[in-house]
Amino acid sequence: MTGIEDGAALAVPGTTMRPLAKTHLPPPFPVAGLEAWRRTYAPDIFGNAPKLLRVFEHLRSLCDTDCNVLVTGETGTGKELIARAVHTASARARGPLVTVNCAALPEHLIESELFGHARGAFTGAATARVGRVAAADGGTLFLDEIGELPLSQQAKILRVLQEREVVPVGESHARSVDIRLVAATHRNLDAMVENGTFREDLMYRIQVLTLEIPALRERREDIPSLIEHFIAATNARRNRHVTGVTDDAADVLCAYDWPGNIRQLENLVERMVVLRNGGEIGLDDLPPRMLERAGDIPVPSATTLPHDGIDLRDAVEQFENGLILQALERTGWNKNRAAAILRMNRTTLIEKLRKKNLSSIPPSE
């Protein structure tokens, strides 16, 4: 998820040209084909967690259609990058991709920004202006945070989708437009429909196909690779020389729940790299609140203390070995996923397996 972009989705209004690579994509695919597809159309989205791979499977299968797409997920999960991939892998890739952050538009300017205006349509309209919808003609219109649109503007977006035309402010005649709509929201649109803040007919129009992006806490095994990527990117951008993250700091970062998702992770890594300048990021570089939460993680009881005592070191070793093997068995000996379950860095797990001579134990059938 790149700065999955936004570390995720930093919506920057404007028009972007994307080259057309394919107009027809093959149906259902092996993993190797999916990886090649990702490198071509979504190179900035990082991770191999099962939930994320599932998103890519659905994404690839829908890109050769022209249906409207709704991208859902928490803030900071990378919804704009997904929208860009939908556009880039589609037959509309030669056309513009126009991105609009609905939450960032002042309410009194929304209609003009979206639909344009004629000269003299209102005070200050010294020249005519083409709206974002018309600017997307022949391409893709991405409405980020569509749940923030007022009901009055929802009705006009619905007209655009139904009639394929737009009427600028101050004009009486409609202009034809040919767009594919990709919308995104972190809100529950069904609940908004129930409480009357979102039009039901518009919801049906925009969610012909739906992609749900998993939260970062649902794909913890991707955190180490994301951290590495953000460190490298910040080093290059800020002229820093951070070499990595210590194992104990990585354990805390992997165990954290990341309410702000990839965007939060990216911003934190950038801040730590800038302040650290060189060497490894350690526990002292982490925010105090993150360390406090890490200290709240419950530790299960290993065993009951025998009456005649116990060799504590051996007991701890056996307990740790048992948990590691359980995690490996549960994940089919996938070390990335096992490390995520154990809330530790993958390199830490591999080193423990080597020292404990556990890596030679074959997985059970």
C-alpha positions as CSV (number, residue, x, y, z in Angstrom):
1,M,0.0,0.0,0.0
2,T,2.9,2.7,-0.9
3,G,2.7,5.3,0.9
4,I,-0.2,2.6,0.0
5,E,0.0,5.6,-1.1
6,D,-1.5,7.0,1.6
7,G,0.2,4.8,2.9
8,A,-2.8,5.3,1.3
9,A,-5.2,7.6,-0.2
10,L,-4.1,11.2,-0.3
11,A,-6.7,12.7,-2.6
12,V,-5.3,15.5,-4.7
13,P,-7.9,17.0,-7.0
14,G,-6.8,17.2,-10.6
15,T,-6.5,15.3,-13.9
16,T,-4.1,12.5,-14.5
17,M,-3.3,10.8,-17.8
18,R,-2.6,7.1,-17.7
19,P,-1.3,5.0,-20.7
20,L,-3.4,2.2,-22.1
21,A,-1.6,-1.1,-21.6
22,K,-4.5,-3.6,-22.2
23,T,-8.1,-3.2,-23.2
24,H,-9.0,-6.8,-22.5
25,L,-7.8,-8.8,-19.5
26,P,-7.8,-12.6,-19.2
27,P,-10.3,-14.2,-16.8
28,P,-9.3,-16.1,-13.7
29,F,-5.6,-16.4,-13.2
30,P,-2.9,-18.1,-11.3
31,V,-0.9,-16.3,-8.6
32,A,2.0,-15.7,-11.0
33,G,-0.4,-14.0,-13.4
34,L,-1.7,-11.9,-10.5
35,E,1.7,-10.8,-9.5
36,A,2.6,-9.7,-13.0
37,W,-0.7,-7.8,-13.1
38,R,0.1,-6.0,-9.9
39,R,3.6,-5.0,-11.1
40,T,2.0,-3.5,-14.2
41,Y,-1.1,-1.8,-12.8
42,A,-0.6,-1.4,-9.0
43,P,3.1,-1.2,-8.3
44,D,2.7,1.1,-5.3
45,I,0.4,-1.2,-3.3
46,F,2.5,-3.4,-1.1
47,G,1.6,-6.6,0.8
48,N,0.8,-10.3,0.4
49,A,-1.7,-10.8,3.2
50,P,-4.5,-13.1,2.1
51,K,-7.2,-10.4,2.5
52,L,-5.2,-8.0,0.3
53,L,-4.6,-10.6,-2.4
54,R,-8.3,-11.3,-2.4
55,V,-8.8,-7.6,-3.2
56,F,-6.4,-7.8,-6.1
57,E,-8.2,-10.9,-7.4
58,H,-11.5,-9.0,-7.5
59,L,-9.8,-5.9,-8.8
60,R,-8.3,-7.6,-11.7
61,S,-11.5,-9.4,-12.6
62,L,-13.5,-6.2,-12.8
63,C,-11.1,-3.9,-14.6
64,D,-12.2,-5.0,-18.1
65,T,-15.7,-3.9,-17.4
66,D,-17.1,-0.4,-17.4
67,C,-19.3,-0.8,-14.3
68,N,-19.2,1.8,-11.5
69,V,-17.1,0.7,-8.5
70,L,-17.5,1.5,-4.8
71,V,-14.3,1.2,-2.7
72,T,-14.9,0.9,1.0
73,G,-12.6,0.8,4.0
74,E,-11.3,2.7,6.9
75,T,-9.5,6.0,6.5
76,G,-5.9,5.6,5.4
77,T,-6.2,2.1,3.9
78,G,-5.2,3.2,0.4
79,K,-8.5,3.6,-1.4
80,E,-7.2,6.1,-3.9
81,L,-4.5,3.8,-5.0
82,I,-7.1,1.1,-5.7
83,A,-9.1,3.6,-7.7
84,R,-6.0,4.5,-9.7
85,A,-5.5,0.8,-10.4
86,V,-9.1,0.4,-11.6
87,H,-8.5,3.2,-14.1
88,T,-5.0,2.3,-15.2
89,A,-6.0,-1.3,-16.0
90,S,-9.2,-0.4,-17.8
91,A,-10.0,0.5,-21.5
92,R,-10.3,4.1,-20.3
93,A,-6.7,4.4,-19.3
94,R,-5.9,6.8,-22.2
95,G,-8.5,9.2,-20.8
96,P,-8.2,11.3,-17.7
97,L,-8.5,10.2,-14.2
98,V,-10.0,13.1,-12.2
99,T,-9.9,12.8,-8.5
100,V,-12.2,14.8,-6.2
101,N,-12.0,14.8,-2.4
102,C,-15.7,15.4,-1.5
103,A,-14.8,16.1,2.1
104,A,-12.4,18.9,1.2
105,L,-14.8,20.9,-1.0
106,P,-16.5,23.9,0.7
107,E,-20.2,23.3,0.6
108,H,-20.9,26.6,-1.3
109,L,-18.4,25.7,-4.0
110,I,-19.3,22.0,-4.5
111,E,-21.7,22.5,-7.3
112,S,-19.4,24.8,-9.3
113,E,-16.4,22.5,-8.7
114,L,-18.2,19.4,-9.8
115,F,-20.4,20.7,-12.6
116,G,-18.7,23.9,-13.7
117,H,-20.2,27.3,-14.3
118,A,-20.9,29.8,-17.0
119,R,-19.4,33.3,-17.0
120,G,-21.3,35.6,-14.7
121,A,-23.2,32.7,-13.1
122,F,-22.5,34.2,-9.7
123,T,-20.5,36.9,-8.1
124,G,-16.8,36.3,-8.8
125,A,-17.4,34.0,-11.9
126,A,-15.4,36.2,-14.3
127,T,-14.8,33.4,-16.7
128,A,-16.5,30.1,-17.5
129,R,-15.2,27.0,-15.9
130,V,-15.3,23.3,-16.8
131,G,-16.3,21.2,-13.8
132,R,-14.5,18.0,-12.6
133,V,-17.3,15.8,-14.0
134,A,-16.9,17.2,-17.6
135,A,-13.1,17.1,-17.2
136,A,-13.3,13.3,-16.7
137,D,-15.1,12.9,-20.0
138,G,-13.7,9.8,-21.7
139,G,-12.0,8.6,-18.5
140,T,-12.7,7.9,-14.9
141,L,-14.1,10.2,-12.2
142,F,-13.0,9.2,-8.7
143,L,-15.2,10.7,-5.9
144,D,-13.3,10.1,-2.7
145,E,-15.4,10.2,0.5
146,I,-18.7,10.4,-1.5
147,G,-20.6,10.0,1.8
148,E,-19.7,13.6,2.6
149,L,-21.7,15.0,-0.4
150,P,-24.8,17.0,0.6
151,L,-28.1,15.5,-0.5
152,S,-28.6,18.2,-3.1
153,Q,-25.4,17.3,-4.9
154,Q,-26.1,13.6,-4.5
155,A,-29.2,14.2,-6.7
156,K,-27.1,15.9,-9.4
157,I,-24.5,13.1,-9.4
158,L,-27.3,10.6,-9.8
159,R,-28.6,12.6,-12.8
160,V,-25.1,12.4,-14.4
161,L,-25.0,8.6,-13.9
162,Q,-28.6,8.2,-15.3
163,E,-28.6,10.7,-18.1
164,R,-24.9,10.9,-19.0
165,E,-25.1,14.6,-19.0
166,V,-24.1,17.6,-16.9
167,V,-25.6,21.1,-16.6
168,P,-23.1,23.8,-15.5
169,V,-24.2,26.4,-13.0
170,G,-25.8,29.3,-14.9
171,E,-26.5,27.4,-18.1
172,S,-29.8,25.9,-19.2
173,H,-28.5,23.3,-21.7
174,A,-27.0,20.0,-20.8
175,R,-23.6,18.7,-22.0
176,S,-23.1,15.0,-22.7
177,V,-20.4,13.2,-20.7
178,D,-19.0,9.7,-20.9
179,I,-17.5,8.7,-17.5
180,R,-16.9,5.7,-15.4
181,L,-17.5,6.5,-11.7
182,V,-15.3,5.1,-8.9
183,A,-16.4,6.2,-5.5
184,A,-14.9,5.6,-2.1
185,T,-16.0,6.0,1.5
186,H,-15.1,5.0,5.0
187,R,-18.8,5.4,6.0
188,N,-21.5,2.8,6.2
189,L,-23.8,3.9,3.4
190,D,-26.5,1.5,4.3
191,A,-26.8,3.2,7.7
192,M,-26.7,6.6,6.0
193,V,-29.6,5.5,3.8
194,E,-31.6,4.5,6.8
195,N,-31.1,7.8,8.6
196,G,-31.8,9.8,5.4
197,T,-28.4,11.3,4.8
198,F,-27.6,9.3,1.6
199,R,-29.9,8.6,-1.3
200,E,-30.7,5.0,-1.7
201,D,-31.0,5.2,-5.5
202,L,-27.5,6.7,-5.7
203,M,-26.1,4.0,-3.5
204,Y,-27.5,1.3,-5.9
205,R,-25.9,3.2,-8.8
206,I,-22.4,3.5,-7.4
207,Q,-22.1,0.0,-5.8
208,V,-22.5,-2.1,-8.9
209,L,-19.2,-3.6,-7.9
210,T,-17.7,-3.2,-4.5
211,L,-14.1,-3.6,-3.2
212,E,-13.6,-3.7,0.6
213,I,-10.1,-2.8,1.6
214,P,-8.8,-4.5,4.8
215,A,-7.6,-2.4,7.7
216,L,-3.9,-2.7,8.5
217,R,-4.6,-4.6,11.7
218,E,-6.2,-7.3,9.5
219,R,-3.0,-7.8,7.6
220,R,-0.3,-7.4,10.2
221,E,2.1,-9.7,8.3
222,D,2.5,-6.9,5.7
223,I,3.7,-4.3,8.4
224,P,7.5,-5.3,8.2
225,S,7.6,-4.9,4.5
226,L,5.7,-1.6,4.6
227,I,8.1,-0.3,7.3
228,E,11.1,-1.2,5.1
229,H,9.5,0.5,2.1
230,F,8.7,3.7,4.0
231,I,12.2,3.8,5.6
232,A,13.8,3.5,2.1
233,A,11.5,6.2,0.6
234,T,12.1,8.6,3.5
235,N,15.9,8.1,3.4
236,A,15.9,9.0,-0.3
237,R,13.5,11.9,0.1
238,R,14.9,13.4,3.3
239,N,18.6,12.5,2.8
240,R,18.6,10.3,5.9
241,H,20.6,7.0,6.5
242,V,18.4,4.9,8.8
243,T,19.3,1.2,8.3
244,G,16.2,-0.5,9.8
245,V,14.3,-1.2,13.0
246,T,15.4,-3.1,16.0
247,D,13.6,-6.3,16.8
248,D,11.9,-5.1,19.9
249,A,10.7,-1.9,18.2
250,A,9.5,-4.0,15.3
251,D,7.5,-6.2,17.6
252,V,5.7,-3.2,19.1
253,L,5.0,-1.8,15.6
254,C,3.6,-5.1,14.4
255,A,1.4,-5.5,17.5
256,Y,-0.1,-2.0,17.4
257,D,-3.7,-1.7,16.0
258,W,-3.0,1.3,13.7
259,P,-6.4,3.1,13.8
260,G,-5.1,5.4,11.1
261,N,-4.0,2.4,9.0
262,I,-1.2,2.7,6.4
263,R,-1.3,6.5,6.3
264,Q,-0.6,6.6,10.0
265,L,2.2,4.0,9.7
266,E,3.8,6.0,6.8
267,N,3.7,9.3,8.7
268,L,5.1,7.8,11.9
269,V,8.0,6.1,10.0
270,E,8.8,9.3,8.2
271,R,8.9,11.2,11.5
272,M,11.1,8.6,13.2
273,V,13.5,8.4,10.2
274,V,13.8,12.2,10.1
275,L,14.5,12.5,13.8
276,R,16.8,9.4,14.0
277,N,18.8,10.4,10.9
278,G,20.9,7.2,10.9
279,G,21.3,3.8,12.5
280,E,18.3,1.7,13.6
281,I,15.0,2.9,14.9
282,G,14.5,1.6,18.5
283,L,12.0,1.6,21.3
284,D,13.1,5.1,22.4
285,D,12.0,6.4,19.0
286,L,8.5,5.1,19.3
287,P,5.6,7.4,20.7
288,P,5.1,6.8,24.4
289,R,1.4,6.0,24.0
290,M,2.3,3.2,21.6
291,L,4.7,1.7,24.2
292,E,2.0,2.0,26.9
293,R,-0.4,0.1,24.7
294,A,2.2,-2.6,24.0
295,G,2.6,-3.0,27.7
296,D,-1.1,-3.8,28.0
297,I,-0.9,-6.9,25.8
298,P,-2.0,-9.8,28.0
299,V,0.5,-12.7,28.4
300,P,-1.2,-16.1,28.8
301,S,-0.3,-18.3,31.7
302,A,2.2,-21.0,30.8
303,T,1.6,-23.6,33.5
304,T,0.9,-24.1,37.2
305,L,4.0,-24.0,39.5
306,P,4.7,-27.5,40.8
307,H,5.1,-28.0,44.5
308,D,8.7,-29.1,44.1
309,G,9.6,-26.0,42.0
310,I,10.5,-25.6,38.3
311,D,13.4,-24.7,36.1
312,L,12.1,-21.3,35.0
313,R,14.4,-21.0,32.0
314,D,13.5,-24.4,30.6
315,A,9.8,-23.8,31.2
316,V,9.9,-20.4,29.4
317,E,11.8,-22.0,26.6
318,Q,9.3,-24.8,26.2
319,F,6.4,-22.4,26.4
320,E,7.9,-20.2,23.7
321,N,8.7,-23.1,21.5
322,G,5.2,-24.4,21.8
323,L,3.6,-21.1,20.8
324,I,6.0,-20.7,17.9
325,L,5.2,-24.2,16.6
326,Q,1.4,-23.6,17.0
327,A,1.7,-20.4,15.0
328,L,3.6,-22.1,12.2
329,E,1.2,-25.0,12.1
330,R,-1.8,-22.6,12.0
331,T,-0.3,-20.7,9.1
332,G,1.0,-23.7,7.1
333,W,4.6,-22.7,8.0
334,N,4.2,-19.3,6.4
335,K,6.8,-17.4,8.5
336,N,5.3,-13.9,7.6
337,R,1.9,-14.8,8.9
338,A,3.3,-16.7,11.9
339,A,5.4,-13.7,12.9
340,A,2.3,-11.5,12.6
341,I,0.3,-13.9,14.9
342,L,3.1,-13.8,17.4
343,R,3.4,-10.0,17.2
344,M,7.0,-10.2,16.2
345,N,9.2,-9.2,13.3
346,R,9.8,-11.9,10.7
347,T,13.6,-11.7,11.1
348,T,13.2,-12.2,14.8
349,L,11.1,-15.4,14.2
350,I,13.7,-16.8,11.7
351,E,16.5,-16.1,14.2
352,K,14.6,-17.9,17.0
353,L,14.0,-20.9,14.7
354,R,17.6,-21.1,13.9
355,K,18.8,-20.9,17.5
356,K,16.2,-23.3,18.7
357,N,16.8,-25.7,15.8
358,L,13.1,-25.6,15.0
359,S,13.4,-24.8,11.3
360,S,14.3,-28.4,10.5
361,I,11.0,-29.7,12.0
362,P,8.8,-30.6,9.1
363,P,5.2,-29.2,9.1
364,S,2.5,-31.7,9.9
365,E,0.3,-32.9,7.0
